[in-house]
């Protein structure tokens, strides 16, 4: 085993022992309750939908024959942006299973201003989105959990927070750059195990949550379910500090955003990820920081992430970029448990702009150039966290750097199945529903 692996295993054991002993006594029978049948066991179904109607304009398509961009018609598009169905089950105490399937992008016009893949297959394409177990290793306590399966590594609040609870109509596309950098796909899911926990003494104003995971993403390879001849696992860690009211009383790997005036607190987190040599690169690293601030009816979140990748064959070749966002919203009571929420978001990506840097980025399958997104909107929460209507305007801008026209250097300039584009602006109405 590599020496570096020993180092990280020791770190994992340190976190486990710290979580085990922090602020509590060890139970006399630590294994009691692991296989105790769950009283009132039932399978909990999950249904989640995002229906959008939008008008977009300003989109352009690159024509290789003329080496110019030409405008495409403005258009109305009705689509199912995201759709999920699945279940959660807890057959025994302290052990829970989650399985969720997705069929996204139904009806999406590839020349609309929105992001995401189109799903126009008949019948529609359906795939597994999440499939994992969560095991509370200390019965009755939140300080030590094991999560295993196919899920999102705990890096970047935006990536690990569901789109249904966020105030912008679309998630910040900073998450897409992070997900592709770490897992090799836009869904951000990969296979692995994660040790984590929530540490907070009763009635304390300060809390801590931690996660350390080991994953096996398939960035590239000769085919099948293989990463190639060279292999290194991906290590991902996250530490979050709560000041004031906690985000949650229990440990979980997906997060909330709007507490509808019930939280006065700040969460600050640092994230890190590292992967050694594979067929695709010599090393792959990322680090970042994020925050969530809730004070009465004000909600504010932001994050910054730095991404770096080094070439497997050319020592001098490497690429680095940064991405992040800032977003705010405010709750206005419009009735009993009904809220209006004005909101804004600014997102950016900044990658290599020079010719040499962009050559390295293309070789390493990384993004380059620059892009920005501005979102301004109003949400009508009919049932908090369950049902909301949204009206938003989204403006996008991009700069390809010195790569020249027709190069698909980042999300602003590329569309799956189409090729090189320039994305337009769009105004959209959305209905987001989540059951139960």
Buried (B, 14 or more C-beta within 10 A) or exposed (E): EEEEBEEBEEEBEEBBEBBBEBEBEEEEEEEEBBEEEBEEEEEEEBEBBBBBEBBBBBBBBBBEEEEEBEEBEBBEBBBBBBBBBBBBBBEBBBBBBBBBBBBBBBBBBBBBBBBBBBBBEEEBBBEEBBBBBBBBBBBEBBBBBBBBBBBBBBBBBBBBBBBBBBBBBBBBBBBBBBBBBBBBBBBBBBBBBBBBBBBBEEEEEEBBBBBBBBBBBBBBBEEEEEBBEBBBBBBBBBBBBBBBBBBBEEBBBEBBBBBBBEBBBBBBBEBBBBBBBBBBBBBBBBBBBBBBBBBEBEBBBBBBBBBBBBBBEEEEBBBBBBBBBBBBBBBEEEEEEEBBBBBBBBBBBBBBBEEEBBBBBBBBBBBBBBBBBBBBBBBBBBEBBEBBEBBBEBBBBBBBBBBEBBBBBBBBBBBEEBBBBBBBBBBBBBBBBBEE
